[in-house]
């Protein structure tokens, strides 16, 4: 690095010397009188140190020539501008000004700008492949959808030795049609992507509209896939702003992109107040939601992050990730079962967390419906009680329970167990300094056990995609969005609220399956869709609010508060704990009878149970 810096300084010194001498040559029409030659040489030892010093002052040696741009040219102009004042002043102080032609003092700075700026941009052009470019592989032609600032940045980064060669731009802004960006023509509107792709023999398109609305991006994706093109996209707007990725890190379109949801607006100040400098604990940290919560929490500088998980391999992977991504963040990887009262109490008392996010839960509806019903109750309800009670004993400030839309008018054991967990928190909220908040949301794209990984596996194996019913619909959001809104609810919770996330419009699982087939590069005649019928406990649609519930707005547009039926009786909680702590496992039929007594909204879909 020092060697390269020395070469750059040497280059600029030579450029200054050449500019000074060329100014003399131009002034005397390339025939310098002898006495002026002596003056030119004698003044160089004064001029060069002054000019190099000004280059250093204006940071010319902090930039990288490979990425020379307008800010570098600006620094050159400022440095040379300073020279135009300091050089005559220095010559005056050493009584050399009268021996220097006035034209030289004007010509030298102009020539210096040309030599220094020109050499830097010539080098960048060479590295970008605009001159003396040698390619072993012909780049792939591609059309870019979008002709805004993101497209401009993309074209700049793809220029030269990229594997892509942009042959045209598309944009719906009629004022842009027929114009150019970096020499690339804006051909027409987005709707004509198929026509231009055939004309230019292009098989791929890149969507470069990260700041456009979700609907506009989805439309662009659909236009590309309908034209049988491989659709790629630039990183999302949030990723670009955070600096985690660059515009040229092109990727395939994912289902998160097709979801069509706008970015979450977070109360950054409030989240810093909630998490910064605090010991924060996440249960179920190895799961999809739990691990993303840990990643989001890490951004807000907690003093320590406690990650509790029962699955050893899951917490090991998370530990390795955090050691690499957040090496300065103190973490604790605690193996433990939330049903283990002693272990939960030990962790709470040892580390004294101030904020707890309880994400540990069993959630697979069909699996929990019959043979595993009692385990669902113990893990989701008793486990929640253990964590919540230990939080109160450890003087935790905020406790956030991750609930589900399946807790509304539940028809299955899983949803009923989560409604019971909410009710437990409501009872414990009374006379407690710990503030409890519950957050309900629907399905999360790509979470463990969801339909997305299952569909991906079926497509990869060339098997038919299995959908339970052609009319079944679900609410979906991305894992990142869900985690961010859970944190936001944690900021807003004052005690006992059930927050309902804005899940947007419900999506047909059938449409989701078709999208996945298209994004995988297949047609429905290649990957079939087979209907298997509703599974035990499964509804055609999920509700976010029970029939007797009302909601009220919050300051955040994607969060509402459900005015649910509250439980305040400690006797109810005592009876629930006695039931869960019985020594014998009740039959499936008796479990459902007891659940109906505990949760009046519970309506089993079928009386068919397994003993």
Secondary structure, DSSP 8 states (H G I E B T S, - for coil): -HHHHHHHHHHHHHHHHHHHHHHHHHHTTT---HHHHHHHHHHHHHHHHHHHHHHHHTTTTTS-GGG--HHHHHHHHHHHHHHHHHHHHHHHHTT-GGGS-HHHHHHHHHHHHHHHHHHHHHHHHHHTTSSS---SS--EEEEEE--SHHHHHHHHHHTTT-SEEEEEEE-S-GGGTT-EETTEEEEE-GGGHHHHHHHTT--EEEE--TTS-HHHHHHHHHHHHHTT-EEEE---HHHHHHTSS-TT--EE--HHHHT--------HHHHHHHHTTSEEEEETTTSHHHHHHHHHHHTT--SEEEEEES-HHHHHHHHHHHHHH-TTS-EEEEE--TT-HHHHHHHHHHH--SEEEE------HHHHHTTTHHHHHIIIIIHHHHHHHHHHHTT-SEEEEE--GGGTT--SHHHHHHHHHHHHHHHHHTT-SSEEEEEE--EETT-TTSHHHHHHHHHHTT--EEES-TT-EE-EE-HHHHHHHHHHHHHH--SSEEEEE---S-EEHHHHHHHHHHHTT--TTTS-EEE----TT--SS--SS-TT-EEEE-SSTTEEEEE------HHHHHHHHHHHT-SS---HHHHHHHHHHH-TT---S------
